[in-house]
Amino acid sequence: MSGVVAAFAALVSVAVLGYVIGAVRLLRAGDELVLSRLAFYVATPALMFATVSRADLHALFSPVLLTEVVAVVCTQLAFVLVAKLVWRRSTGQATIGALASSYVNAGNLGVPISLYVLGDAALVAPILLFQLLVLTPGSFLVLDRGSRSARAALLLPLRNPLTVASLLGLALALSGITLPDTVMRPVDLLGGAAVPLALLAYGLSLYGSRQTAAAPEEAGVGKDIALAAALKAFAQPAVAYLTARFALGLDGTHLLAATLFAALPTAQNIYVYAVTYNTGRHLARGAILITTGLSIPIMTAIGATLG
């Protein structure tokens, strides 16, 4: 247990440093976008490619993914039933709410957790691919409602560098091809920057979120935010734990991974989707703010309990 707590302490300390950097104005809150883009488009794809290409395929197709799918289905169904049947929300807002209650930050925060707490960045790769290849295009099809072809919506995730890097790494792992060290050294060098960049950006975003948390909300959306945040922060990890422990009989690293990944906060790209489709923007922003604030103490408690 002490090793897991120590790993979390290291991650939290770097995230706190990002917050302090914002608080002392060394970087502006808006500079979080620069750090995030460097992590998202350069460093994290390099890390995912290097990790997945060398990974044991059994780790990539572990039962952890099944627990994530079950947890996603349960939380999304719960939100949609309440939003549509009780509150009579529009399809667009219900879709954004369902995503906010289930779509985890597997890239910026999941990769550091997987690498430094669980010791294997490949563990998060199946969840990352599931979200980008299944949840994202499926949600776009619902949000578009015919304005974009099914083929175009299905191809959109392939524009995501994390998806492309993970798929290329998976192709290498399946083929058994090993790239020479002269090719992999710069990839490893870039990948080494992924975790500190992501955590600094995460901490900086927490400071920026504090600055904007008081922004006015759409009338009546507070209960949607509360429901999405509660499902994401508490229900999803609980469902993942129960599924992993009692339905699949997992223990050790797999049980810890399944629960931790489900406890990750709502991914920030849900707000991007909400802005793009002009629906549920305040819902997405509020859920991201709340689950981000809750995620570190919740995941630290999970790590200390199950580690």
C-alpha contacts under 8 A as a table, 3 or more apart, distances in Angstrom:
res1	aa1	res2	aa2	distance
1	M	4	V	5.31
1	M	5	V	6.34
1	M	303	G	7.37
1	M	304	A	5.69
1	M	305	T	7.51
1	M	306	L	7.51
1	M	307	G	4.54
2	S	5	V	5.12
2	S	6	A	5.98
2	S	304	A	7.55
2	S	307	G	7.93
3	G	6	A	5.06
3	G	7	A	6.16
3	G	307	G	7.93
4	V	7	A	5.07
4	V	8	F	6.25
4	V	117	V	5.68
4	V	118	L	7.87
4	V	303	G	5.94
4	V	304	A	6.68
4	V	307	G	5.80
5	V	8	F	5.05
5	V	9	A	6.05
5	V	300	T	6.91
5	V	303	G	6.50
5	V	304	A	5.89
6	A	9	A	4.91
6	A	10	A	6.31
7	A	10	A	5.19
7	A	11	L	6.44
7	A	116	Y	5.96
7	A	117	V	5.30
8	F	11	L	5.06
8	F	12	V	5.97
8	F	113	I	7.93
8	F	116	Y	7.91
8	F	117	V	6.58
8	F	300	T	6.49
8	F	303	G	7.94
9	A	12	V	5.10
9	A	13	S	5.97
10	A	13	S	5.20
10	A	14	V	6.53
11	L	14	V	5.41
11	L	15	A	6.36
11	L	112	P	7.63
11	L	113	I	7.97
11	L	116	Y	7.92
11	L	199	L	7.15
12	V	15	A	5.00
12	V	16	V	5.95
12	V	296	I	7.60
13	S	16	V	5.00
13	S	17	L	6.14
14	V	17	L	4.93
14	V	18	G	6.43
14	V	196	P	7.00
14	V	199	L	6.07
14	V	200	L	6.19
14	V	203	G	7.69
15	A	18	G	5.05
15	A	19	Y	6.47
15	A	199	L	4.88
15	A	200	L	5.24
15	A	201	A	7.66
15	A	202	Y	6.13
15	A	203	G	4.27
15	A	204	L	7.64
16	V	19	Y	4.92
16	V	20	V	6.18
16	V	200	L	7.86
16	V	203	G	5.65
17	L	20	V	4.98
17	L	21	I	6.06
17	L	200	L	6.77
17	L	203	G	6.88
18	G	21	I	5.05
18	G	22	G	6.42
18	G	199	L	7.16
18	G	200	L	4.25
18	G	201	A	6.40
18	G	202	Y	7.04
18	G	203	G	4.25
18	G	204	L	4.71
19	Y	22	G	5.20
19	Y	23	A	6.18
19	Y	200	L	7.59
19	Y	203	G	4.40
19	Y	204	L	4.66
19	Y	205	S	7.51
19	Y	206	L	6.47
19	Y	207	Y	5.43
20	V	23	A	4.83
20	V	24	V	6.09
20	V	203	G	7.97
20	V	204	L	7.75
21	I	24	V	5.50
21	I	25	R	6.19
21	I	26	L	5.26
21	I	27	L	5.97
21	I	204	L	7.02
22	G	25	R	5.02
22	G	26	L	6.18
22	G	27	L	5.38
22	G	28	R	5.75
22	G	29	A	5.85
22	G	204	L	5.52
22	G	207	Y	6.22
22	G	208	G	7.68
23	A	26	L	7.77
23	A	207	Y	6.83
24	V	27	L	7.87
25	R	28	R	5.74
27	L	31	D	6.18
28	R	31	D	5.26
28	R	32	E	7.54
29	A	32	E	5.77
29	A	204	L	5.97
29	A	205	S	6.46
29	A	207	Y	6.77
29	A	208	G	4.89
30	G	33	L	5.98
30	G	34	V	7.93
30	G	208	G	7.46
31	D	34	V	5.24
31	D	35	L	6.70
32	E	35	L	5.21
32	E	36	S	5.93
32	E	201	A	4.94
32	E	202	Y	7.62
32	E	204	L	5.81
32	E	205	S	5.98
33	L	36	S	5.00
33	L	37	R	5.97
33	L	201	A	7.54
34	V	37	R	5.21
34	V	38	L	6.24
35	L	38	L	5.17
35	L	39	A	6.18
35	L	197	L	5.98
35	L	198	A	7.08
35	L	200	L	7.56
35	L	201	A	5.49
36	S	39	A	5.07
36	S	40	F	5.83
36	S	108	N	7.83
36	S	197	L	7.17
36	S	198	A	6.24
36	S	201	A	5.71
37	R	40	F	4.92
37	R	41	Y	5.65
37	R	42	V	7.68
38	L	41	Y	5.56
38	L	42	V	5.39
38	L	43	A	6.39
38	L	197	L	7.53
39	A	42	V	5.70
39	A	43	A	4.80
39	A	44	T	5.37
39	A	108	N	7.50
39	A	193	A	7.61
39	A	194	A	5.33
39	A	195	V	7.91
39	A	197	L	5.79
39	A	198	A	5.74
40	F	43	A	6.59
40	F	44	T	5.62
40	F	45	P	6.91
40	F	107	G	7.58
40	F	108	N	7.33
40	F	161	P	7.47
40	F	162	L	7.34
41	Y	44	T	6.95
41	Y	45	P	6.49
41	Y	161	P	5.97
41	Y	162	L	7.61
42	V	45	P	5.81
42	V	46	A	6.39
42	V	190	L	7.25
43	A	46	A	5.22
43	A	47	L	6.29
43	A	190	L	5.10
43	A	191	G	4.81
43	A	192	G	7.29
43	A	193	A	5.81
43	A	194	A	4.55
44	T	47	L	4.91
44	T	48	M	6.04
44	T	107	G	7.49
44	T	108	N	7.98
44	T	162	L	7.07
44	T	191	G	5.94
44	T	193	A	7.94
44	T	194	A	4.86
44	T	195	V	7.71
45	P	48	M	5.04
45	P	49	F	5.98
45	P	161	P	6.04
45	P	162	L	4.94
45	P	165	A	5.29
45	P	166	S	7.32
45	P	191	G	7.40
46	A	49	F	5.19
46	A	50	A	6.15
46	A	165	A	7.04
46	A	187	V	5.42
46	A	188	D	6.88
46	A	190	L	6.11
46	A	191	G	4.80
47	L	50	A	5.26
47	L	51	T	5.96
47	L	187	V	7.30
47	L	188	D	6.68
47	L	190	L	7.27
47	L	191	G	3.94
47	L	192	G	6.99
47	L	194	A	6.83
48	M	51	T	5.08
48	M	52	V	5.81
48	M	121	A	7.47
48	M	122	A	7.46
48	M	125	A	7.49
48	M	162	L	7.10
48	M	165	A	6.29
48	M	166	S	5.65
48	M	169	G	7.39
48	M	191	G	7.70
49	F	52	V	5.45
49	F	53	S	5.87
49	F	165	A	4.94
49	F	166	S	5.37
49	F	167	L	7.99
49	F	168	L	6.71
49	F	169	G	4.65
49	F	170	L	8.00
50	A	53	S	5.44
50	A	54	R	6.45
50	A	169	G	6.76
50	A	184	M	7.39
50	A	187	V	6.88
50	A	188	D	6.63
50	A	191	G	7.68
51	T	54	R	5.48
51	T	55	A	5.95
51	T	121	A	6.43
51	T	122	A	5.92
51	T	169	G	7.52
52	V	55	A	4.89
52	V	60	L	7.78
52	V	122	A	5.69
52	V	125	A	7.43
52	V	166	S	6.33
52	V	169	G	4.95
52	V	170	L	5.78
52	V	173	A	6.96
53	S	168	L	7.64
53	S	169	G	3.99
53	S	170	L	5.65
53	S	171	A	7.46
53	S	172	L	5.37
53	S	173	A	4.70
54	R	169	G	7.77
54	R	173	A	6.23
55	A	59	A	7.02
55	A	60	L	7.26
55	A	122	A	6.41
55	A	173	A	6.86
56	D	59	A	5.44
56	D	60	L	6.86
56	D	173	A	7.93
57	L	60	L	4.99
57	L	61	F	6.36
57	L	173	A	7.27
57	L	174	L	7.76
58	H	61	F	5.27
58	H	62	S	5.94
59	A	62	S	5.17
59	A	122	A	6.78
59	A	123	L	6.16
60	L	122	A	6.23
60	L	123	L	6.23
60	L	125	A	6.69
60	L	126	P	5.95
61	F	65	L	7.29
61	F	126	P	6.86
62	S	65	L	6.27
62	S	66	L	7.98
62	S	123	L	7.82
63	P	66	L	5.20
63	P	67	T	6.73
63	P	248	L	7.80
63	P	254	H	7.78
64	V	67	T	5.30
64	V	68	E	6.49
64	V	123	L	8.00
64	V	244	A	7.46
64	V	254	H	6.27
64	V	255	L	7.69
64	V	257	A	6.98
64	V	258	A	5.14
65	L	68	E	5.06
65	L	69	V	6.33
65	L	126	P	6.20
65	L	127	I	5.93
65	L	258	A	7.70
66	L	69	V	5.11
66	L	70	V	6.27
67	T	70	V	5.19
67	T	71	A	6.12
67	T	240	A	5.24
67	T	241	Y	7.90
67	T	243	T	5.93
67	T	244	A	5.92
67	T	258	A	6.39
68	E	71	A	5.10
68	E	72	V	6.02
68	E	127	I	7.16
68	E	240	A	6.33
68	E	258	A	6.87
68	E	261	F	7.83
68	E	262	A	6.56
69	V	72	V	5.12
69	V	73	V	6.15
70	V	73	V	5.25
70	V	74	C	6.21
70	V	239	V	7.64
70	V	240	A	7.18
70	V	243	T	7.59
71	A	74	C	5.23
71	A	75	T	6.20
71	A	102	S	7.78
71	A	236	Q	5.36
71	A	237	P	7.43
71	A	239	V	5.42
71	A	240	A	5.35
71	A	262	A	7.44
72	V	75	T	5.39
72	V	76	Q	5.94
72	V	102	S	5.32
72	V	103	Y	7.58
72	V	236	Q	7.05
73	V	76	Q	5.31
73	V	77	L	5.91
74	C	77	L	5.25
74	C	78	A	6.15
74	C	236	Q	7.79
74	C	239	V	7.77
75	T	78	A	5.11
75	T	79	F	6.27
75	T	98	A	7.34
75	T	101	S	6.39
75	T	102	S	6.22
75	T	231	L	6.01
75	T	232	K	7.37
75	T	235	A	7.04
75	T	236	Q	6.21
76	Q	79	F	5.24
76	Q	80	V	6.11
76	Q	98	A	4.62
76	Q	99	L	7.04
76	Q	101	S	6.55
76	Q	102	S	6.40
77	L	80	V	5.21
77	L	81	L	6.03
77	L	98	A	7.56
78	A	81	L	5.38
78	A	82	V	6.43
79	F	82	V	5.37
79	F	83	A	5.93
79	F	94	A	7.47
79	F	97	G	6.90
79	F	98	A	5.71
79	F	101	S	7.40
79	F	227	L	7.19
79	F	228	A	6.88
79	F	231	L	7.88
80	V	83	A	5.02
80	V	84	K	5.72
80	V	85	L	7.88
80	V	94	A	5.77
80	V	95	T	7.44
80	V	97	G	7.72
80	V	98	A	6.29
81	L	84	K	5.49
81	L	85	L	5.54
81	L	86	V	7.37
82	V	85	L	5.49
82	V	86	V	5.05
82	V	87	W	6.46
83	A	86	V	5.84
83	A	87	W	4.93
83	A	88	R	5.92
83	A	89	R	5.39
83	A	94	A	5.92
83	A	224	D	7.57
84	K	87	W	5.85
84	K	88	R	4.50
84	K	89	R	5.23
84	K	90	S	7.25
84	K	91	T	7.72
84	K	94	A	6.87
85	L	88	R	5.68
89	R	93	Q	6.28
89	R	94	A	6.05
90	S	93	Q	5.36
90	S	94	A	6.09
91	T	94	A	5.13
91	T	95	T	6.04
91	T	142	V	7.93
91	T	143	L	7.65
92	G	95	T	5.13
92	G	96	I	6.31
92	G	142	V	7.68
92	G	143	L	5.71
92	G	279	T	5.97
92	G	280	G	7.21
93	Q	96	I	5.14
93	Q	97	G	6.05
93	Q	279	T	5.70
93	Q	280	G	4.84
94	A	97	G	5.00
94	A	98	A	6.05
95	T	98	A	5.05
95	T	99	L	6.27
95	T	139	S	6.98
95	T	142	V	7.59
95	T	143	L	7.31
96	I	99	L	5.11
96	I	100	A	6.05
96	I	270	I	7.19
96	I	273	Y	7.87
96	I	274	A	6.54
96	I	279	T	7.51
96	I	280	G	5.96
96	I	283	L	7.66
96	I	284	A	6.72
97	G	100	A	4.93
97	G	101	S	6.16
97	G	224	D	7.15
97	G	225	I	7.80
97	G	228	A	6.15
97	G	280	G	7.28
97	G	283	L	6.75
97	G	284	A	6.90
98	A	101	S	5.21
98	A	102	S	6.46
98	A	228	A	7.24
99	L	102	S	5.28
99	L	103	Y	5.20
99	L	270	I	6.87
100	A	103	Y	5.97
100	A	228	A	6.05
100	A	229	A	7.59
100	A	232	K	7.40
100	A	266	T	5.70
100	A	267	A	7.65
100	A	270	I	6.53
100	A	283	L	7.98
100	A	284	A	5.96
100	A	287	A	6.22
100	A	288	I	7.30
101	S	227	L	7.91
101	S	228	A	4.42
101	S	229	A	6.18
101	S	230	A	7.81
101	S	231	L	5.57
101	S	232	K	4.49
101	S	266	T	6.95
101	S	287	A	7.67
102	S	231	L	7.62
102	S	232	K	5.64
102	S	236	Q	7.06
102	S	266	T	6.92
103	Y	131	Q	7.13
103	Y	266	T	5.65
103	Y	267	A	6.08
103	Y	270	I	7.79
104	V	261	F	7.45
104	V	262	A	6.98
104	V	263	A	7.82
104	V	264	L	5.40
104	V	265	P	5.58
104	V	266	T	4.81
104	V	267	A	5.12
105	N	108	N	6.20
105	N	109	L	5.82
105	N	110	G	6.07
105	N	264	L	5.93
105	N	265	P	5.80
105	N	266	T	5.66
105	N	267	A	4.01
105	N	268	Q	7.15
106	A	109	L	5.88
106	A	110	G	3.97
106	A	111	V	6.34
106	A	124	V	6.82
106	A	127	I	7.17
106	A	128	L	5.75
106	A	261	F	7.45
106	A	264	L	7.31
106	A	267	A	7.44
107	G	110	G	5.33
107	G	111	V	5.57
107	G	128	L	7.00
107	G	162	L	7.81
108	N	111	V	6.37
108	N	112	P	7.35
108	N	195	V	7.83
108	N	198	A	5.22
108	N	199	L	7.37
108	N	202	Y	7.63
109	L	112	P	5.57
109	L	113	I	6.30
109	L	198	A	6.96
109	L	199	L	7.19
109	L	202	Y	7.88
109	L	264	L	7.36
110	G	113	I	5.13
110	G	114	S	5.94
110	G	124	V	6.50
110	G	261	F	6.69
110	G	264	L	6.96
111	V	114	S	5.05
111	V	115	L	6.04
111	V	121	A	5.81
111	V	124	V	6.47
111	V	195	V	7.33
112	P	115	L	5.14
112	P	116	Y	5.81
112	P	117	V	7.65
112	P	121	A	7.51
112	P	195	V	5.34
112	P	198	A	7.97
112	P	199	L	7.91
113	I	116	Y	5.55
113	I	117	V	5.20
113	I	118	L	6.74
114	S	117	V	5.82
114	S	118	L	4.99
114	S	119	G	6.29
114	S	120	D	5.67
114	S	121	A	4.76
114	S	122	A	7.46
114	S	123	L	6.31
114	S	124	V	6.15
114	S	257	A	7.60
115	L	118	L	5.79
115	L	119	G	4.69
115	L	120	D	4.79
115	L	121	A	4.33
116	Y	119	G	5.34
116	Y	120	D	7.61
118	L	121	A	7.77
118	L	253	T	6.80
118	L	257	A	7.00
120	D	123	L	5.91
121	A	124	V	6.11
121	A	125	A	7.28
122	A	125	A	5.15
122	A	126	P	7.84
123	L	126	P	6.95
123	L	257	A	7.63
124	V	127	I	5.47
124	V	128	L	6.24
124	V	261	F	7.63
125	A	128	L	5.04
125	A	129	L	6.19
125	A	166	S	7.07
126	P	129	L	5.14
126	P	130	F	6.01
127	I	130	F	4.98
127	I	131	Q	6.19
128	L	131	Q	5.38
128	L	132	L	6.24
128	L	163	T	7.64
129	L	132	L	5.10
129	L	133	L	5.62
129	L	134	V	7.78
129	L	163	T	6.22
129	L	166	S	7.61
130	F	133	L	5.35
130	F	134	V	5.35
130	F	135	L	6.73
131	Q	134	V	5.55
131	Q	135	L	4.73
131	Q	136	T	6.03
132	L	135	L	6.16
132	L	136	T	5.24
132	L	137	P	7.40
132	L	157	P	5.55
132	L	160	N	7.98
132	L	163	T	6.76
133	L	136	T	6.31
133	L	137	P	6.51
133	L	154	L	7.56
133	L	157	P	6.00
133	L	163	T	7.90
134	V	137	P	5.88
134	V	138	G	5.98
135	L	138	G	5.21
135	L	139	S	5.97
136	T	139	S	5.22
136	T	140	F	6.21
136	T	157	P	7.03
137	P	140	F	4.95
137	P	141	L	6.18
137	P	153	A	5.28
137	P	154	L	5.05
137	P	155	L	7.77
137	P	156	L	6.98
137	P	157	P	6.96
138	G	141	L	5.23
138	G	142	V	6.61
138	G	153	A	7.88
138	G	154	L	7.76
139	S	142	V	5.18
139	S	143	L	6.12
140	F	143	L	4.98
140	F	144	D	5.73
140	F	153	A	6.15
141	L	144	D	5.26
141	L	145	R	6.01
141	L	146	G	7.28
141	L	148	R	7.57
141	L	150	A	6.64
141	L	153	A	6.35
142	V	145	R	5.27
143	L	277	Y	7.05
144	D	147	S	5.13
144	D	148	R	5.99
144	D	277	Y	7.93
145	R	148	R	7.58
146	G	149	S	6.55
148	R	152	A	6.50
148	R	153	A	6.71
149	S	152	A	5.25
149	S	153	A	6.39
150	A	153	A	5.18
150	A	154	L	6.12
151	R	154	L	5.17
151	R	155	L	6.21
152	A	155	L	5.20
152	A	156	L	6.30
153	A	156	L	5.32
153	A	157	P	7.98
154	L	157	P	6.84
155	L	158	L	5.54
155	L	159	R	7.51
156	L	159	R	5.63
156	L	160	N	7.63
157	P	160	N	5.34
157	P	163	T	6.86
158	L	161	P	7.51
158	L	163	T	6.20
158	L	164	V	6.06
159	R	163	T	7.77
159	R	164	V	7.41
160	N	163	T	5.41
160	N	164	V	6.42
161	P	164	V	5.06
161	P	165	A	5.92
162	L	165	A	5.19
162	L	166	S	5.98
163	T	166	S	5.19
163	T	167	L	6.04
164	V	167	L	5.18
164	V	168	L	6.09
165	A	168	L	5.17
165	A	169	G	6.12
166	S	169	G	5.05
166	S	170	L	6.04
167	L	170	L	4.91
167	L	171	A	6.11
168	L	171	A	5.07
168	L	172	L	6.40
169	G	172	L	5.16
169	G	173	A	6.21
170	L	173	A	4.98
170	L	174	L	6.10
171	A	174	L	5.20
171	A	175	S	6.10
172	L	175	S	5.07
172	L	176	G	6.02
172	L	177	I	5.54
172	L	178	T	7.33
173	A	176	G	5.30
173	A	177	I	6.88
179	L	183	V	6.51
179	L	184	M	6.70
180	P	183	V	5.53
180	P	184	M	6.47
181	D	184	M	4.95
181	D	185	R	5.73
182	T	185	R	5.69
182	T	186	P	7.66
183	V	186	P	6.62
183	V	187	V	7.15
184	M	187	V	4.99
184	M	188	D	5.99
185	R	188	D	5.09
185	R	189	L	6.09
186	P	189	L	4.86
186	P	190	L	6.18
187	V	190	L	5.26
187	V	191	G	6.05
188	D	191	G	4.88
188	D	192	G	6.09
189	L	192	G	5.27
189	L	193	A	7.16
190	L	193	A	5.54
190	L	194	A	7.15
191	G	194	A	5.30
192	G	195	V	6.90
193	A	196	P	5.84
193	A	197	L	6.02
194	A	197	L	5.39
194	A	198	A	5.98
195	V	198	A	5.16
195	V	199	L	6.09
196	P	199	L	5.17
196	P	200	L	5.97
197	L	200	L	5.25
197	L	201	A	6.09
198	A	201	A	5.15
198	A	202	Y	6.03
199	L	202	Y	4.83
199	L	203	G	6.16
200	L	203	G	5.21
200	L	204	L	6.10
201	A	204	L	5.01
201	A	205	S	5.99
202	Y	205	S	5.08
202	Y	206	L	6.37
203	G	206	L	5.10
203	G	207	Y	6.67
204	L	207	Y	5.27
204	L	208	G	6.36
205	S	208	G	4.87
205	S	209	S	5.88
206	L	209	S	4.95
206	L	210	R	6.25
206	L	289	L	7.98
206	L	292	T	7.70
206	L	293	G	7.55
207	Y	210	R	5.15
207	Y	211	Q	6.50
208	G	211	Q	5.09
208	G	212	T	6.53
209	S	212	T	5.22
209	S	213	A	5.74
209	S	289	L	6.46
210	R	213	A	5.30
211	Q	214	A	7.53
212	T	215	A	5.71
213	A	286	G	7.92
213	A	289	L	7.50
217	E	221	V	7.01
217	E	222	G	7.59
217	E	282	H	5.92
218	E	221	V	5.74
218	E	282	H	6.58
219	A	222	G	7.70
220	G	223	K	6.85
220	G	224	D	7.94
221	V	224	D	5.18
221	V	225	I	6.39
221	V	282	H	7.49
221	V	283	L	6.42
222	G	225	I	5.14
222	G	226	A	6.22
222	G	283	L	7.68
223	K	226	A	4.93
223	K	227	L	6.07
224	D	227	L	5.19
224	D	228	A	6.11
224	D	283	L	6.61
225	I	228	A	5.20
225	I	229	A	5.98
225	I	283	L	5.33
225	I	284	A	7.62
225	I	286	G	5.87
225	I	287	A	5.40
226	A	229	A	5.22
226	A	230	A	6.02
226	A	287	A	7.47
227	L	230	A	5.18
227	L	231	L	6.10
228	A	231	L	5.24
228	A	232	K	6.06
228	A	287	A	6.26
229	A	232	K	5.09
229	A	233	A	5.81
229	A	287	A	5.20
229	A	288	I	7.90
229	A	290	I	6.41
229	A	291	T	5.78
230	A	233	A	5.34
230	A	234	F	5.61
230	A	235	A	6.67
231	L	234	F	5.65
231	L	235	A	4.57
231	L	236	Q	5.92
232	K	235	A	6.10
232	K	236	Q	5.36
232	K	237	P	7.65
232	K	262	A	7.94
232	K	263	A	7.16
232	K	265	P	7.12
232	K	266	T	7.15
232	K	291	T	7.06
233	A	236	Q	6.63
233	A	237	P	7.08
233	A	263	A	5.91
233	A	264	L	7.70
233	A	265	P	6.93
233	A	291	T	5.89
233	A	294	L	6.97
233	A	295	S	6.92
233	A	298	I	7.82
234	F	237	P	5.89
234	F	238	A	6.22
234	F	263	A	7.42
235	A	238	A	5.06
235	A	239	V	6.07
236	Q	239	V	5.21
236	Q	240	A	6.14
236	Q	262	A	5.76
236	Q	263	A	6.82
237	P	240	A	4.95
237	P	241	Y	6.00
237	P	258	A	7.94
237	P	259	T	5.16
237	P	260	L	7.10
237	P	261	F	7.76
237	P	262	A	4.66
237	P	263	A	5.03
238	A	241	Y	5.15
238	A	242	L	6.19
238	A	259	T	7.41
239	V	242	L	5.19
239	V	243	T	6.00
240	A	243	T	5.17
240	A	244	A	5.96
240	A	258	A	6.13
240	A	259	T	5.59
240	A	262	A	6.42
241	Y	244	A	5.14
241	Y	245	R	5.81
241	Y	255	L	6.89
241	Y	258	A	6.73
241	Y	259	T	5.22
242	L	245	R	5.24
242	L	246	F	5.61
242	L	247	A	7.06
243	T	246	F	5.67
243	T	247	A	4.85
243	T	248	L	6.30
244	A	247	A	5.93
244	A	248	L	5.03
244	A	249	G	6.07
244	A	250	L	5.28
244	A	251	D	7.82
244	A	255	L	5.98
244	A	258	A	6.86
245	R	248	L	6.03
245	R	249	G	4.80
245	R	250	L	5.09
245	R	251	D	6.60
245	R	255	L	6.63
246	F	249	G	5.25
246	F	250	L	7.65
250	L	254	H	6.15
250	L	255	L	5.32
251	D	254	H	5.93
251	D	255	L	4.66
251	D	256	L	7.40
252	G	255	L	5.52
252	G	256	L	6.30
252	G	306	L	7.63
252	G	307	G	7.49
253	T	256	L	5.08
253	T	257	A	5.89
253	T	307	G	7.80
254	H	257	A	5.01
254	H	258	A	6.03
255	L	258	A	5.25
255	L	259	T	6.30
255	L	306	L	7.78
256	L	259	T	5.34
256	L	260	L	5.95
256	L	302	I	7.62
256	L	303	G	7.04
256	L	306	L	5.86
256	L	307	G	6.67
257	A	260	L	5.13
257	A	261	F	5.91
258	A	261	F	5.51
258	A	262	A	6.34
259	T	262	A	5.27
259	T	263	A	6.30
259	T	302	I	7.45
260	L	263	A	5.04
260	L	264	L	6.58
260	L	299	M	6.03
260	L	302	I	6.81
260	L	303	G	7.46
261	F	264	L	5.37
263	A	295	S	6.59
263	A	298	I	7.17
263	A	299	M	6.31
264	L	295	S	6.08
264	L	299	M	7.53
265	P	288	I	6.86
265	P	291	T	4.90
265	P	292	T	5.08
265	P	294	L	7.79
265	P	295	S	5.64
266	T	270	I	7.58
266	T	287	A	6.91
266	T	288	I	5.23
266	T	291	T	6.22
266	T	292	T	7.02
267	A	270	I	5.97
267	A	288	I	6.92
268	Q	271	Y	5.72
268	Q	272	V	7.16
268	Q	288	I	6.51
269	N	272	V	4.79
269	N	273	Y	6.34
270	I	273	Y	5.05
270	I	274	A	6.24
270	I	284	A	6.27
271	Y	274	A	4.93
271	Y	275	V	6.17
271	Y	281	R	6.20
271	Y	284	A	5.15
271	Y	285	R	5.93
272	V	275	V	5.18
272	V	276	T	6.05
273	Y	276	T	5.01
273	Y	277	Y	6.20
274	A	277	Y	5.36
274	A	278	N	5.63
274	A	279	T	5.24
274	A	280	G	5.59
274	A	281	R	4.98
274	A	284	A	6.79
275	V	278	N	4.82
275	V	279	T	6.71
275	V	280	G	7.94
275	V	281	R	5.88
278	N	281	R	6.88
280	G	283	L	5.03
280	G	284	A	6.06
281	R	284	A	5.22
281	R	285	R	6.16
282	H	285	R	5.05
282	H	286	G	5.88
283	L	286	G	5.29
283	L	287	A	6.15
284	A	287	A	5.31
284	A	288	I	6.17
285	R	288	I	5.19
285	R	289	L	6.21
286	G	289	L	5.18
286	G	290	I	6.23
287	A	290	I	5.31
287	A	291	T	5.94
288	I	291	T	5.41
288	I	292	T	5.78
289	L	292	T	5.29
289	L	293	G	6.27
290	I	293	G	5.23
290	I	294	L	6.25
291	T	294	L	4.99
291	T	295	S	5.75
292	T	295	S	5.24
292	T	296	I	7.52
293	G	296	I	6.93
294	L	297	P	6.05
294	L	298	I	6.22
295	S	298	I	5.18
295	S	299	M	5.87
296	I	299	M	5.26
296	I	300	T	5.92
297	P	300	T	5.07
297	P	301	A	6.09
298	I	301	A	5.18
298	I	302	I	6.24
299	M	302	I	4.92
299	M	303	G	6.03
300	T	303	G	5.06
300	T	304	A	6.12
301	A	304	A	5.11
301	A	305	T	6.05
302	I	305	T	5.12
302	I	306	L	5.87
302	I	307	G	7.61
303	G	306	L	5.43
303	G	307	G	4.99
304	A	307	G	5.45
